[in-house]
């Protein structure tokens, strides 16, 4: 219940500020509910909407090893890691569905409020809804390439054709360029604001060459400058605070998705990564599922003195909350988590300890004592550290190695991470992987740097077609135009 008040505040900030009964009686327009759009954002983070896992498991950061009879799940995790997905797997199906649910709900809102344009408060609401719709189109274009560009709920075609990626890119850019200046310059981190809009534009322009063939690094840098110049955000002194259980209004978080263990469920990363016995470590009220782990090569990109390595991962002898060693009765050994994972599929050829204990586990998002199956932590979709890293990347691409060092320095200095100068593109990609680990950015970053199709642990080199996902088979069957 602790976030109920904040969620009500979000609804107000999202645009329901001047919709009184008289207004609706006169216009005969139904009261729009922005909560419907925001709920669709929440669904993206776990395996309901799959967006988060489609960005992370397809990358070189995390993996779901098959642990004996656990985590095979029909191969749905393995095909993502090895880039062998089809157009009829859970990630492809559900991500498409939920992204277009967000488009649909945004269109429904806009159909309701556009007839009221001209009222200053209503115009701000329209700008927020257009920004949210642009966000969903951006994610759909990023993941699927050519997609339907449906811009109305009541007047939508029954069987829309696909627009090209260029056309979708142009639409998203135009919508945001028109809407973002109208957004509030200061807002809570769970509401649509100029900071959120400029960060979204920075990401759009940063990846322009992937989407359209034309680089737009000058525009991306200008959008990063717009976020910086707002003066609303700064790096937290701690590498863990942006991901704390109570991270509402953290100074580093630009745009977050609200989660609550009771009232806004769906954030269960701790359940999917922690060992079965880790409930004793954190005093959890439920037992975790012993699933995904960090790819060892990625884990090893952190220096041992790096506070992120120390705070964001679990390795070594695991202890209960009183400091006693945990013992895994099934494995017949002390619970010692190792960064090494013998293979993607572990079975009869592996020891029980290897099956149950392999792989560093993720503790980046705080796990409160008494934690339930769903966490209270809000998920940071956009964070100031990302803006600084994007600014650094643009500087290097435009002016050469070392030009972005001033923006990387505070991030690595905070992490006690050693060298903070002389960064070229390769080092920036590595630093983005370290700093933004498990935040949903890695797939896009690897594609932009031309590294997504490389081979890595238990994954062979893949083809260029893997840089987008196919449109789901069920969607093509419902609308054959999508298969053209």
Secondary structure per residue as TSV (DSSP state, phi and psi in degrees):
chain	resnum	aa	ss	phi	psi
A	1	X	-	360.0	-10.4
A	2	X	T	-66.2	-18.2
A	3	X	T	-106.5	4.5
A	4	X	H	-57.9	-44.8
A	5	X	H	-60.6	-42.3
A	6	X	H	-65.5	-34.9
A	7	X	H	-68.7	-37.9
A	8	X	H	-62.2	-42.0
A	9	X	H	-59.7	-41.0
A	10	X	H	-58.8	-44.1
A	11	X	H	-59.3	-38.8
A	12	X	H	-67.2	-44.8
A	13	X	H	-67.7	-27.5
A	14	X	H	-71.8	-15.5
A	15	X	T	139.7	-6.8
A	16	X	T	-86.2	67.7
A	17	X	T	-113.8	-18.1
A	18	X	S	-140.8	35.8
A	19	X	-	-105.1	78.2
A	20	X	-	-88.5	171.0
A	21	X	H	-63.1	-39.4
A	22	X	H	-59.9	-43.0
A	23	X	H	-59.5	-43.9
A	24	X	H	-74.8	-30.4
A	25	X	H	-62.5	-39.6
A	26	X	H	-72.7	-37.0
A	27	X	H	-96.2	-13.8
A	28	X	T	56.3	35.7
A	29	X	-	-109.0	133.6
A	30	X	-	-71.5	143.0
A	31	X	-	-62.0	118.9
A	32	X	-	-75.8	148.7
A	33	X	-	-121.5	103.1
A	34	X	T	-66.0	-15.8
A	35	X	H	-59.6	-32.0
A	36	X	H	-61.7	-36.5
A	37	X	H	-72.2	-44.1
A	38	X	H	-64.7	-36.3
A	39	X	H	-60.5	-36.5
A	40	X	H	-64.2	-34.0
A	41	X	H	-61.7	-43.3
A	42	X	H	-62.3	-34.6
A	43	X	H	-68.5	-14.6
A	44	X	T	-75.2	-18.5
A	45	X	S	-85.4	-26.4
A	46	X	S	-115.1	-156.4
A	47	X	T	-87.7	18.4
A	48	X	T	-78.7	-53.7
A	49	X	T	-104.0	-16.6
A	50	X	-	71.2	-4.1
A	51	X	H	-57.5	-47.4
A	52	X	H	-58.5	-49.0
A	53	X	H	-68.1	-32.2
A	54	X	H	-65.8	-25.6
A	55	X	H	-84.6	-33.9
A	56	X	H	-91.9	-46.6
A	57	X	T	-74.8	-22.8
A	58	X	T	-78.6	-5.1
A	59	X	T	-101.2	-172.5
A	60	X	T	-93.9	18.1
A	61	X	S	-99.1	-51.9
A	62	X	E	-129.2	160.9
A	63	X	E	-150.9	147.4
A	64	X	-	-103.8	91.8
A	65	X	-	-66.5	143.0
A	66	X	E	-75.9	118.1
A	67	X	E	-107.3	84.6
A	68	X	T	66.8	-115.1
A	69	X	T	-93.3	0.9
A	70	X	B	-101.1	142.3
A	71	X	S	73.6	20.1
A	72	X	-	-78.7	-50.2
A	73	X	G	47.6	44.5
A	74	X	G	69.3	13.1
A	75	X	G	84.5	9.8
A	76	X	T	-68.0	-26.5
A	77	X	T	-83.8	-40.4
A	78	X	H	-62.6	-42.4
A	79	X	H	-65.3	-29.0
A	80	X	H	-69.0	-47.7
A	81	X	H	-61.6	-40.3
A	82	X	T	-94.4	6.7
A	83	X	T	56.6	48.2
A	84	X	-	-121.8	24.2
A	85	X	-	-71.0	156.0
A	86	X	-	-111.6	-173.0
A	87	X	T	-91.7	22.5
A	88	X	T	-142.3	45.4
A	89	X	S	-117.1	162.0
A	90	X	H	-55.0	-46.8
A	91	X	H	-61.5	-46.4
A	92	X	H	-64.2	-43.5
A	93	X	H	-67.8	-52.2
A	94	X	H	-73.4	-37.1
A	95	X	H	-62.6	-46.1
A	96	X	H	-57.3	-48.5
A	97	X	H	-59.6	-45.2
A	98	X	H	-78.4	-30.9
A	99	X	H	-64.1	-41.3
A	100	X	H	-77.8	-22.1
A	101	X	H	-61.6	-40.6
A	102	X	H	-64.1	-41.4
A	103	X	H	-62.1	-45.8
A	104	X	H	-59.8	-48.3
A	105	X	H	-67.1	-35.3
A	106	X	H	-64.3	-43.5
A	107	X	H	-62.7	-39.1
A	108	X	H	-60.4	-43.9
A	109	X	H	-63.1	-45.5
A	110	X	H	-66.5	-37.7
A	111	X	H	-59.6	-33.9
A	112	X	H	-74.9	-38.0
A	113	X	H	-100.0	-19.2
A	114	X	G	-59.0	-35.0
A	115	X	G	-63.7	-14.0
A	116	X	G	-97.6	5.9
A	117	X	T	-56.5	144.1
A	118	X	T	117.1	-27.2
A	119	X	S	-78.5	128.1
A	120	X	H	-55.9	-42.4
A	121	X	H	-67.3	-40.4
A	122	X	H	-65.0	-38.5
A	123	X	H	-62.2	-36.5
A	124	X	H	-65.2	-42.6
A	125	X	H	-61.6	-43.6
A	126	X	H	-59.7	-42.3
A	127	X	H	-61.3	-38.2
A	128	X	H	-67.3	-43.5
A	129	X	H	-68.1	-37.8
A	130	X	H	-64.9	-36.4
A	131	X	H	-66.4	-42.9
A	132	X	H	-64.0	-42.5
A	133	X	H	-62.9	-41.2
A	134	X	H	-61.1	-37.4
A	135	X	H	-61.4	-45.6
A	136	X	H	-66.3	-40.7
A	137	X	H	-63.3	-39.8
A	138	X	H	-59.4	-46.3
A	139	X	H	-65.1	-40.9
A	140	X	H	-64.6	-44.6
A	141	X	H	-63.3	-43.0
A	142	X	H	-60.1	-39.1
A	143	X	H	-92.3	-30.0
A	144	X	H	-117.5	-11.6
A	145	X	S	83.1	-115.8
A	146	X	S	-74.7	126.5
A	147	X	E	-143.8	161.0
A	148	X	E	-65.7	138.1
A	149	X	-	-109.9	84.2
A	150	X	-	-98.1	119.5
A	151	X	-	-117.7	13.4
A	152	X	-	-147.3	147.0
A	153	X	S	-86.7	-50.8
A	154	X	T	-76.1	-25.4
A	155	X	T	-109.5	18.1
A	156	X	-	-67.7	141.9
A	157	X	-	-64.9	146.3
A	158	X	T	-67.6	-38.1
A	159	X	T	-129.7	80.4
A	160	X	-	-71.1	148.0
A	161	X	-	-85.1	166.8
A	162	X	E	-79.3	141.0
A	163	X	E	-93.1	154.7
A	164	X	-	-71.5	161.1
A	165	X	H	-59.8	-38.1
A	166	X	H	-60.4	-44.0
A	167	X	H	-64.6	-40.5
A	168	X	H	-67.3	-43.2
A	169	X	H	-56.7	-47.7
A	170	X	H	-61.8	-40.5
A	171	X	H	-64.8	-47.6
A	172	X	H	-61.4	-45.1
A	173	X	H	-60.3	-45.4
A	174	X	H	-65.5	-41.9
A	175	X	H	-61.0	-44.8
A	176	X	H	-71.1	-42.2
A	177	X	H	-61.2	-32.6
A	178	X	H	-80.2	-32.7
A	179	X	H	-92.1	-39.9
A	180	X	G	-59.5	-41.0
A	181	X	G	-60.6	-20.4
A	182	X	G	-86.5	-11.3
A	183	X	S	-75.3	156.9
A	184	X	-	-61.0	140.0
A	185	X	S	-80.1	-21.3
A	186	X	S	-130.2	124.8
A	187	X	-	-157.1	163.1
A	188	X	-	-61.5	154.7
A	189	X	T	-73.7	-2.7
A	190	X	T	-106.2	12.4
A	191	X	S	-118.7	156.0
A	192	X	-	-73.7	123.0
A	193	X	-	-139.6	176.4
A	194	X	H	-61.9	-37.6
A	195	X	H	-58.4	-45.1
A	196	X	H	-63.1	-46.2
A	197	X	H	-65.3	-43.5
A	198	X	H	-66.9	-35.4
A	199	X	H	-65.7	-41.4
A	200	X	H	-62.0	-42.7
A	201	X	H	-63.7	-38.8
A	202	X	H	-60.1	-42.5
A	203	X	H	-67.8	-40.6
A	204	X	H	-59.6	-49.9
A	205	X	H	-70.0	-34.7
A	206	X	H	-60.7	-33.6
A	207	X	T	-101.1	14.5
A	208	X	H	-58.3	-39.1
A	209	X	H	-63.8	-34.3
A	210	X	H	-67.3	-42.5
A	211	X	H	-78.4	-35.7
A	212	X	H	-126.5	-12.6
A	213	X	S	88.2	-4.9
A	214	X	-	-117.9	123.1
A	215	X	-	-73.0	145.3
A	216	X	-	-136.5	49.2
A	217	X	H	-70.5	-29.3
A	218	X	H	-63.2	-44.0
A	219	X	H	-66.0	-40.8
A	220	X	H	-60.9	-43.1
A	221	X	H	-63.8	-39.8
A	222	X	H	-63.2	-36.5
A	223	X	H	-69.6	-37.6
A	224	X	H	-61.1	-42.7
A	225	X	H	-61.0	-36.3
A	226	X	H	-63.9	-39.5
A	227	X	H	-65.6	-47.5
A	228	X	H	-60.1	-42.9
A	229	X	H	-73.0	-13.6
A	230	X	H	-63.1	-28.3
A	231	X	-	68.6	18.3
A	232	X	-	-94.9	-13.5
A	233	X	-	-130.4	153.5
A	234	X	-	-158.8	159.3
A	235	X	-	-67.0	136.0
A	236	X	-	-71.4	155.9
A	237	X	S	-71.2	-17.9
A	238	X	S	-111.3	142.6
A	239	X	S	-76.3	-11.4
A	240	X	S	-104.4	-24.0
A	241	X	G	-58.1	-39.3
A	242	X	G	-62.2	-15.1
A	243	X	G	-115.5	13.4
A	244	X	S	-68.0	161.1
A	245	X	T	-62.0	-32.8
A	246	X	T	-112.7	75.0
A	247	X	-	-107.0	20.6
A	248	X	T	-61.5	128.8
A	249	X	T	63.4	27.6
A	250	X	-	-61.5	137.4
A	251	X	T	-64.4	-15.6
A	252	X	T	-93.7	-24.5
A	253	X	E	-83.9	124.8
A	254	X	E	-92.2	-42.9
A	255	X	E	-147.1	122.0
A	256	X	E	-124.7	160.8
A	257	X	E	-104.3	126.1
A	258	X	-	-71.8	131.2
A	259	X	-	-129.6	151.0
A	260	X	B	-149.5	140.3
A	261	X	T	-62.6	-21.3
A	262	X	T	-113.8	-46.7
A	263	X	T	-98.8	-13.8
A	264	X	B	-147.1	73.0
A	265	X	-	-83.4	163.2
A	266	X	-	135.0	-0.4
A	267	X	-	-107.9	100.9
A	268	X	-	-130.4	32.3
A	269	X	H	-59.9	-36.8
A	270	X	H	-62.7	-37.0
A	271	X	H	-66.4	-34.0
A	272	X	H	-82.4	-16.7
A	273	X	H	-111.8	-36.6
A	274	X	S	-70.3	149.0
A	275	X	-	-63.2	156.6
A	276	X	T	-52.3	-31.9
A	277	X	T	-94.8	1.1
A	278	X	H	-68.6	-13.0
A	279	X	H	-60.0	-30.1
A	280	X	H	-71.5	-29.3
A	281	X	H	-68.2	-43.2
A	282	X	H	-103.5	0.4
A	283	X	T	65.4	34.8
A	284	X	-	-71.2	156.6
A	285	X	S	-90.9	-5.2
A	286	X	S	-136.0	161.3
A	287	X	-	-96.2	130.4
A	288	X	-	-69.6	178.5
A	289	X	-	-110.4	-1.2
A	290	X	-	57.4	66.1
A	291	X	-	-119.3	-104.7
A	292	X	-	-72.8	155.9
A	293	X	E	-140.9	170.3
A	294	X	E	-82.4	133.7
A	295	X	-	-60.3	130.0
A	296	X	H	-56.2	-41.3
A	297	X	H	-61.2	-36.0
A	298	X	H	-70.6	-43.4
A	299	X	H	-54.7	-38.3
A	300	X	T	-77.4	-4.9
A	301	X	T	-76.0	-13.1
A	302	X	S	-89.1	133.9
A	303	X	-	-66.6	153.1
A	304	X	T	-62.4	-28.6
A	305	X	T	-82.6	-6.3
A	306	X	-	-67.5	121.8
A	307	X	H	-62.5	-27.3
A	308	X	H	-66.6	-38.9
A	309	X	H	-65.3	-38.1
A	310	X	H	-74.0	-34.6
A	311	X	H	-97.7	-25.5
A	312	X	H	-97.7	-5.6
A	313	X	E	-133.1	152.7
A	314	X	E	-112.1	120.1
A	315	X	-	-140.4	164.5
A	316	X	E	81.4	-168.4
A	317	X	E	-61.7	123.6
A	318	X	-	-92.6	143.7
A	319	X	B	-125.3	159.2
A	320	X	-	-80.1	176.8
A	321	X	T	-67.8	-12.6
A	322	X	T	-96.7	1.7
A	323	X	S	95.4	1.6
A	324	X	-	-81.7	145.5
A	325	X	B	-64.6	135.7
A	326	X	-	-86.9	140.9
A	327	X	E	-122.4	126.4
A	328	X	E	-89.7	104.4
A	329	X	T	-62.9	-38.2
A	330	X	T	-64.8	-40.9
A	331	X	T	-80.7	-18.3
A	332	X	T	69.3	33.4
A	333	X	E	-155.0	161.0
A	334	X	E	-58.7	147.5
A	335	X	-	-79.1	99.4
A	336	X	E	-121.4	108.7
A	337	X	E	-80.8	130.7
A	338	X	B	-115.6	141.7
A	339	X	S	-62.5	-27.8
A	340	X	-	-73.9	136.8
A	341	X	-	-120.5	118.5
A	342	X	S	-58.6	-41.5
A	343	X	-	-164.3	166.3
A	344	X	S	-66.7	-35.8
A	345	X	E	-115.9	114.6
A	346	X	E	-110.0	135.7
A	347	X	-	-151.9	-132.2
A	348	X	T	-64.5	-21.5
A	349	X	T	-83.1	-0.2
A	350	X	S	-115.9	153.5
A	351	X	-	-73.8	156.8
A	352	X	H	-56.3	-35.6
A	353	X	H	-65.6	-41.5
A	354	X	H	-62.6	-43.9
A	355	X	H	-64.1	-41.5
A	356	X	H	-91.9	-21.6
A	357	X	H	-119.5	-1.3
A	358	X	B	-74.7	138.0
A	359	X	S	98.2	129.1
A	360	X	-	-65.3	138.0
A	361	X	E	-101.0	160.0
A	362	X	E	-96.1	122.9
A	363	X	-	-124.9	23.9
A	364	X	-	-60.6	-38.9
A	365	X	S	-92.8	121.0
A	366	X	-	-52.7	137.9
A	367	X	-	-111.6	105.7
A	368	X	-	-68.8	151.5
A	369	X	T	-62.0	133.0
A	370	X	T	84.4	9.6
A	371	X	-	-56.3	143.7
A	372	X	-	-101.2	-165.4
A	373	X	S	-66.1	-27.0
A	374	X	S	-113.5	135.7
A	375	X	-	-84.2	159.7
A	376	X	-	-88.1	-15.8
A	377	X	-	-61.6	134.0
A	378	X	-	-78.4	143.2
A	379	X	E	-90.2	122.5
A	380	X	E	-82.4	98.1
A	381	X	E	-66.3	-42.7
A	382	X	E	-128.1	134.0
A	383	X	E	-136.3	147.6
A	384	X	H	-61.1	-34.2
A	385	X	H	-58.8	-36.2
A	386	X	H	-64.9	-41.2
A	387	X	H	-61.2	-43.7
A	388	X	H	-63.4	-39.5
A	389	X	H	-69.8	-36.3
A	390	X	H	-65.3	-41.8
A	391	X	H	-59.6	-44.1
A	392	X	H	-61.8	-43.3
A	393	X	H	-62.5	-45.4
A	394	X	H	-60.7	-41.9
A	395	X	H	-60.6	-42.1
A	396	X	H	-69.1	-42.8
A	397	X	H	-65.0	-32.0
A	398	X	H	-91.4	-30.6
A	399	X	H	-130.4	-0.6
A	400	X	-	103.4	166.3
A	401	X	T	-54.7	139.0
A	402	X	T	91.1	-15.4
A	403	X	T	-69.5	-18.2
A	404	X	T	-105.4	8.1
A	405	X	H	-58.8	-36.2
A	406	X	H	-63.0	-23.2
A	407	X	H	-93.9	-20.5
A	408	X	H	-85.7	-31.3
A	409	X	H	-51.7	-51.4
A	410	X	H	-64.3	-28.5
A	411	X	H	-71.0	-47.6
A	412	X	H	-74.5	-31.7
A	413	X	H	-64.8	-42.3
A	414	X	H	-60.0	-37.2
A	415	X	T	-85.3	0.5
A	416	X	T	55.5	46.3
A	417	X	-	-101.0	12.3
A	418	X	S	86.1	-136.9
A	419	X	-	-53.3	135.8
A	420	X	-	-127.0	15.4
A	421	X	S	-136.8	167.4
A	422	X	-	76.5	30.4
A	423	X	-	-85.2	121.0
A	424	X	-	-101.4	-169.2
A	425	X	H	-63.7	-42.8
A	426	X	H	-60.9	-42.7
A	427	X	H	-69.3	-32.6
A	428	X	H	-67.0	-40.9
A	429	X	H	-60.2	-42.9
A	430	X	H	-62.2	-42.9
A	431	X	H	-69.0	-36.1
A	432	X	H	-61.2	-39.9
A	433	X	H	-63.2	-39.9
A	434	X	H	-70.8	-51.9
A	435	X	H	-71.9	-38.0
A	436	X	T	-101.1	18.8
A	437	X	T	-51.7	132.1
A	438	X	T	60.5	36.6
A	439	X	S	-119.6	6.4
A	440	X	S	90.5	17.9
A	441	X	-	-107.7	-15.6
A	442	X	H	-67.3	-42.0
A	443	X	H	-57.1	-49.2
A	444	X	H	-61.6	-41.6
A	445	X	H	-63.5	-45.1
A	446	X	H	-62.6	-38.4
A	447	X	H	-64.5	-46.3
A	448	X	H	-62.1	-35.4
A	449	X	T	-88.5	4.6
A	450	X	T	70.6	28.5
A	451	X	-	-117.0	-0.8
A	452	X	T	-67.9	-29.1
A	453	X	T	-93.5	4.7
A	454	X	S	-65.0	161.6
A	455	X	-	-84.0	146.2
A	456	X	B	-147.9	-171.7
A	457	X	T	-49.4	120.4
A	458	X	T	60.0	22.4
A	459	X	B	-139.0	117.6
A	460	X	-	-75.0	167.9
A	461	X	-	-58.1	142.2
A	462	X	-	-121.4	168.1
A	463	X	-	-87.4	166.3
A	464	X	G	-60.4	-26.7
A	465	X	G	-63.4	-17.4
A	466	X	G	-79.9	-3.4
A	467	X	G	-75.6	-9.9
A	468	X	S	-132.2	160.8
A	469	X	-	-94.4	150.6
A	470	X	-	-75.8	152.1
A	471	X	-	-65.1	136.0
A	472	X	-	-57.7	146.6
A	473	X	H	-61.1	-39.4
A	474	X	H	-63.6	-33.9
A	475	X	H	-70.4	-38.2
A	476	X	H	-66.3	-39.9
A	477	X	H	-64.8	-35.0
A	478	X	H	-75.2	-30.6
A	479	X	-	-142.2	93.0
A	480	X	G	-57.9	-20.4
A	481	X	G	-60.7	-25.6
A	482	X	G	-72.8	-15.3
A	483	X	G	-90.9	-2.2
A	484	X	-	-83.9	360.0
